[in-house]
Amino acid sequence: MKEKLVLCEILMKRLLRRKSFLVLLCLMPLAVAGMQGLARSGETSLRVAVYAPDRDKWEEALCEDAGYVRIYFCDTPEKLKEDVITGKAECGYILPENLMQRFGEDDWYWAVEAYESSNSIATDVVNETMFSRIFQVVSSEWFTGYILDRMGPEVSAEMREQEFVLAVLLQKLEDGSTFSVETRYIGHDEAKRTEDKPNESTKDGAGIAEKTETAESGEKNPAGGIFPARGAAAALIYACALMGAMDALRDRHKGFFIGRSPVAPAVLAVGLPVCLGTCAGYAALLAAGACRGIRREFLYLLVYALLLTGYGCVLQWILRRESILAGCIPFLFLACLVCAPVFIDLSSIVPVMRILEKCFPTSFYLRGF
């Protein structure tokens, strides 16, 4: 144990005398603060223009907060097209007045006109957001009409109001009780399990039956929305791991720790810069207010640091030559910025990125493992 402590002290002194590593640590709070300020300024949001003759029917559902997709309404179709052409809007959508009716007649295909400019790059992503919100309004109308038609004569006049049924539906959609899981045990050993069973309507047609066991939904995935502050910190910590892998490979080739097991020097050579970089990143995230919770972010960073330590040790063992590893470090860092959801999530546009991002521990940290 004493030898390992001495080895740790030697490697730490060497690391702290390296100017490139100290510059990397100083960049951590600057990058995190810069990315956090950029995110708060709203410059990373996508503005989407919409025109609809029956604007009141769609405005509340479409204009609610959607992370980086900001939807606003235009007064005329010409104004919408002008905003798209001039770059004020990423893309634009014109909703026909009879869109509800066309959904009911199954004639809604190609009903919505979409406009994009030559500089638009995220139209496919916005299409999914728009369709989900339009369908939410349409399905709510369908459900309300269905419930009103099935109400018996004993139901009070207040409950027969469309606004009342719609309010109950929205409440049930928000409190997580729309779907339930029911478990039944038959006999001694046999078990029957029914999952994702929709709740049935209550007798008055306005409520929803009590759930046996509610499936709680987890926190929304960050790749649905990008967090550039954490992405900047994660990328710089990844650079610390690459620097540590280079040190471990150089120490092994020069025989600095000959006669000892090569595992401990390699783990310390990679783990020390990762540990210092993680501490600097955690402090920067706390100062910038970009944490997912103090304890939670600490646990995520701890697991991320362990993954990076193992990643760096395996990397220097696979490449084996200093020249090869030194040449790969810039490409690995750039590939991490592109493949992992550091600043933009390309997996929703290019499906192959969902596979490539798993080659980098940064992706697991940013997606919450």
C-alpha positions in Angstrom: 0.0 0.0 0.0 2.9 2.4 0.8 4.4 1.8 -2.6 1.1 2.6 -4.3 0.8 5.8 -2.3 4.4 6.8 -3.3 3.6 5.9 -6.9 0.4 8.0 -6.8 2.3 11.0 -5.3 4.9 10.8 -8.1 2.3 10.6 -10.9 0.3 13.5 -9.3 3.4 15.8 -9.1 4.2 15.0 -12.7 0.6 15.7 -13.8 0.4 19.0 -12.0 3.6 20.2 -13.6 2.2 19.7 -17.1 1.0 23.0 -18.5 -1.3 21.4 -21.1 -3.2 19.6 -18.3 -3.5 22.7 -16.2 -4.8 24.6 -19.3 -7.4 21.9 -19.7 -8.6 22.2 -16.2 -8.8 26.0 -16.5 -10.9 25.5 -19.7 -13.5 23.5 -17.8 -15.3 26.3 -15.9 -15.0 28.6 -18.9 -16.5 26.1 -21.3 -19.3 25.2 -18.9 -20.2 28.8 -18.1 -20.1 29.7 -21.8 -22.3 26.9 -22.9 -24.7 27.5 -20.0 -25.0 31.1 -20.9 -25.5 30.3 -24.6 -28.3 27.9 -23.6 -30.0 30.4 -21.4 -29.9 33.1 -24.1 -32.1 30.9 -26.2 -29.8 31.0 -29.2 -29.8 27.2 -29.4 -33.6 26.9 -29.8 -35.4 26.1 -33.1 -38.1 28.6 -34.0 -40.9 27.0 -36.0 -43.6 29.1 -37.7 -47.3 27.8 -38.0 -50.3 29.3 -39.7 -53.9 28.0 -39.1 -57.2 29.7 -39.9 -58.7 28.2 -36.7 -55.7 29.3 -34.6 -57.5 29.1 -31.3 -58.0 25.4 -31.6 -54.3 24.7 -31.9 -52.4 27.5 -30.2 -52.5 26.1 -26.6 -51.2 22.7 -27.6 -48.6 23.7 -30.1 -47.1 26.7 -28.3 -46.5 24.9 -24.9 -42.8 24.6 -23.9 -41.0 21.9 -25.9 -37.4 22.4 -24.9 -35.5 23.5 -27.9 -38.4 23.7 -30.3 -40.2 27.0 -30.1 -43.5 27.2 -32.1 -45.2 30.5 -32.9 -48.1 31.5 -35.1 -48.1 33.8 -38.1 -51.0 35.9 -39.2 -50.8 35.0 -42.9 -49.2 32.2 -45.0 -47.1 34.8 -46.7 -45.6 35.9 -43.4 -44.8 32.3 -42.6 -43.0 31.8 -45.9 -41.0 35.0 -45.5 -39.8 33.9 -42.0 -38.7 30.5 -43.4 -36.9 32.1 -46.3 -35.1 34.8 -44.2 -34.1 32.2 -41.6 -36.2 33.6 -38.8 -37.8 30.1 -38.6 -36.2 26.8 -39.1 -39.3 25.6 -40.9 -43.0 26.4 -41.3 -46.3 24.5 -41.3 -49.7 25.5 -42.7 -52.7 23.7 -41.1 -55.9 23.5 -43.1 -59.1 24.6 -41.6 -60.8 21.2 -42.0 -57.8 19.2 -40.5 -60.0 17.7 -37.7 -62.5 16.5 -40.2 -59.9 15.0 -42.5 -58.5 13.0 -39.5 -61.9 11.6 -38.9 -62.3 10.6 -42.6 -58.7 9.2 -42.7 -57.9 11.7 -45.3 -55.2 13.6 -43.4 -52.2 12.4 -45.4 -50.4 15.3 -47.0 -52.9 17.7 -45.4 -50.3 19.8 -43.6 -48.1 21.9 -45.9 -44.5 22.0 -44.7 -42.0 24.7 -45.8 -38.2 24.7 -45.3 -35.3 26.6 -46.7 -32.0 25.3 -48.1 -30.4 26.0 -44.7 -32.9 24.0 -42.7 -31.3 20.9 -41.1 -33.7 19.9 -38.4 -37.1 19.6 -40.2 -37.3 15.9 -39.7 -37.0 16.3 -36.0 -39.6 19.1 -35.9 -42.0 17.0 -38.0 -42.2 14.4 -35.1 -42.9 17.2 -32.6 -45.6 18.7 -34.7 -47.3 15.5 -35.5 -47.3 14.4 -31.8 -49.0 17.6 -30.8 -51.5 17.7 -33.6 -52.4 14.1 -32.8 -52.8 14.9 -29.1 -55.4 17.5 -30.0 -57.2 15.2 -32.4 -57.2 12.2 -30.1 -58.5 14.3 -27.3 -61.4 15.4 -29.4 -62.1 11.8 -30.4 -62.0 10.6 -26.8 -64.3 13.5 -25.6 -66.9 12.7 -28.3 -66.7 9.0 -27.5 -67.3 9.5 -23.8 -70.2 11.9 -24.4 -71.9 9.4 -26.7 -71.7 6.6 -24.1 -73.0 8.6 -21.2 -76.2 7.3 -19.7 -79.3 9.3 -18.9 -78.4 9.3 -15.2 -75.3 11.4 -15.7 -75.7 15.0 -14.6 -75.8 17.9 -17.0 -72.6 19.3 -15.7 -70.7 16.1 -16.6 -72.2 16.2 -20.1 -70.2 19.3 -20.9 -67.4 18.8 -23.3 -65.1 21.1 -21.3 -65.6 18.9 -18.2 -64.7 15.7 -20.0 -61.7 17.3 -21.6 -60.5 18.7 -18.2 -60.7 15.2 -16.6 -58.8 13.7 -19.6 -56.0 16.2 -19.3 -55.8 15.6 -15.5 -55.4 11.8 -16.1 -52.8 12.3 -18.8 -50.7 14.4 -16.4 -50.9 12.4 -13.2 -49.6 9.2 -14.8 -52.7 7.1 -14.4 -53.7 6.7 -18.0 -52.2 3.2 -18.1 -51.9 0.6 -15.3 -50.3 -2.7 -14.5 -52.4 -5.4 -12.9 -50.9 -8.6 -11.4 -53.0 -11.6 -10.6 -51.8 -14.9 -8.9 -53.8 -18.0 -9.7 -53.2 -21.1 -7.6 -50.0 -21.7 -5.8 -47.3 -21.4 -8.5 -49.1 -20.2 -11.6 -49.1 -16.4 -12.2 -50.8 -14.4 -14.8 -49.6 -10.9 -15.6 -51.3 -8.2 -17.7 -49.1 -5.2 -18.6 -50.0 -1.8 -20.1 -53.8 -2.4 -19.8 -55.8 0.7 -20.5 -58.1 1.9 -17.7 -61.8 1.7 -18.5 -64.2 4.6 -18.2 -66.1 4.9 -15.1 -69.9 4.8 -14.9 -70.4 8.5 -15.4 -68.1 8.4 -18.5 -66.0 11.3 -17.3 -63.5 9.7 -14.9 -61.1 6.8 -15.3 -61.2 3.6 -13.1 -58.9 3.4 -10.2 -55.6 1.9 -11.0 -54.2 -1.3 -9.4 -50.6 -0.4 -9.8 -49.4 2.7 -11.6 -46.3 2.5 -13.7 -44.2 5.6 -12.9 -42.6 7.2 -15.8 -38.9 8.1 -15.6 -37.3 11.5 -16.2 -37.3 12.7 -19.8 -34.2 11.6 -21.7 -31.7 14.4 -22.4 -31.1 13.4 -25.9 -34.5 14.6 -26.5 -33.0 17.9 -25.4 -29.4 18.7 -25.5 -27.5 20.1 -22.4 -24.4 21.8 -23.8 -23.0 22.7 -20.4 -22.8 19.1 -19.3 -21.7 18.2 -22.8 -18.7 20.6 -22.6 -17.7 19.2 -19.2 -18.0 15.6 -20.4 -16.0 16.2 -23.5 -13.1 17.8 -21.6 -13.1 15.0 -19.0 -12.9 12.6 -21.9 -9.8 14.6 -23.1 -8.3 14.0 -19.7 -8.7 10.3 -20.1 -7.0 10.4 -23.5 -4.1 12.3 -22.0 -3.9 9.7 -19.2 -3.9 6.8 -21.7 -1.0 8.5 -23.5 1.0 8.8 -20.2 0.3 5.1 -19.3 1.5 3.9 -22.7 4.7 6.1 -22.5 5.5 4.9 -19.0 5.2 1.3 -20.0 7.4 1.6 -23.1 10.1 3.5 -21.2 10.0 1.0 -18.4 9.5 3.5 -15.6 7.9 1.0 -13.3 9.7 -2.2 -14.4 9.4 -5.1 -11.9 5.9 -4.1 -10.8 2.5 -5.2 -12.1 1.7 -2.9 -15.1 -1.9 -2.7 -14.0 -1.6 -0.3 -11.0 0.6 2.3 -12.9 -1.7 2.3 -15.9 -4.8 2.7 -13.7 -3.2 5.5 -11.8 -1.8 7.2 -14.9 -5.3 7.3 -16.4 -7.3 7.7 -13.2 -5.6 10.7 -11.8 -6.2 13.1 -14.7 -9.7 11.8 -15.0 -10.3 12.3 -11.2 -9.0 15.9 -11.3 -10.9 16.6 -14.5 -14.1 15.2 -13.0 -13.7 17.3 -9.8 -13.2 20.4 -11.9 -16.2 19.6 -14.1 -18.4 18.9 -11.1 -17.4 22.2 -9.5 -18.0 24.0 -12.7 -21.5 22.5 -13.2 -22.4 23.4 -9.6 -21.3 26.9 -10.1 -23.2 27.3 -13.4 -26.4 25.6 -12.0 -26.3 22.9 -14.7 -26.5 19.9 -12.4 -29.3 17.3 -12.5 -29.3 17.4 -8.7 -26.2 17.6 -6.4 -26.1 13.9 -5.4 -27.4 12.6 -8.7 -24.8 14.5 -10.7 -22.1 13.3 -8.3 -23.1 9.7 -8.8 -23.2 10.1 -12.6 -19.8 11.7 -12.7 -18.4 9.0 -10.4 -19.6 6.2 -12.7 -18.4 8.2 -15.7 -14.9 8.6 -14.2 -14.7 4.8 -13.6 -15.8 4.1 -17.2 -13.2 6.6 -18.5 -10.5 5.0 -16.4 -11.2 1.6 -17.8 -11.7 3.0 -21.3 -8.2 4.7 -21.2 -6.5 1.6 -19.9 -8.1 -0.6 -22.6 -7.3 2.0 -25.3 -3.6 2.1 -24.5 -3.4 -1.7 -24.3 -5.1 -2.1 -27.7 -3.0 0.5 -29.6 0.3 -0.3 -27.9 2.4 2.3 -29.8 2.8 5.9 -28.8 2.8 7.2 -32.3 -0.5 5.5 -33.2 -2.2 6.7 -30.0 -0.9 10.2 -30.4 -2.3 10.3 -33.9 -5.7 8.9 -32.9 -6.3 11.3 -30.0 -7.5 14.2 -32.1 -9.7 12.0 -34.2 -11.2 10.3 -31.1 -11.9 13.6 -29.5 -13.6 15.0 -32.6 -15.5 11.7 -33.0 -16.7 12.1 -29.5 -18.0 15.6 -30.2 -19.9 14.3 -33.3 -21.1 10.9 -32.3 -22.0 11.6 -28.7 -24.9 14.0 -27.9 -22.5 16.7 -26.7 -23.9 19.7 -28.5 -26.4 18.1 -30.9 -28.1 14.7 -31.0 -27.6 13.3 -34.5 -29.1 9.9 -33.6 -32.6 11.2 -34.3 -31.6 12.2 -37.8 -28.9 9.6 -38.6 -29.9 6.2 -37.1 -26.4 4.8 -37.3 -25.3 7.3 -34.7 -27.2 5.3 -32.1 -24.6 2.5 -32.6 -21.5 4.7 -33.0 -22.2 6.8 -29.8 -21.9 3.6 -27.7 -18.2 3.6 -28.5 -17.8 6.6 -26.2 -18.5 6.6 -22.5 -19.5 10.3 -22.9 -22.8 9.1 -24.4 -23.7 7.0 -21.4 -23.1 9.9 -19.0 -25.1 12.5 -21.0 -28.0 10.1 -21.4 -28.0 9.2 -17.7 -26.8 5.6 -18.4 
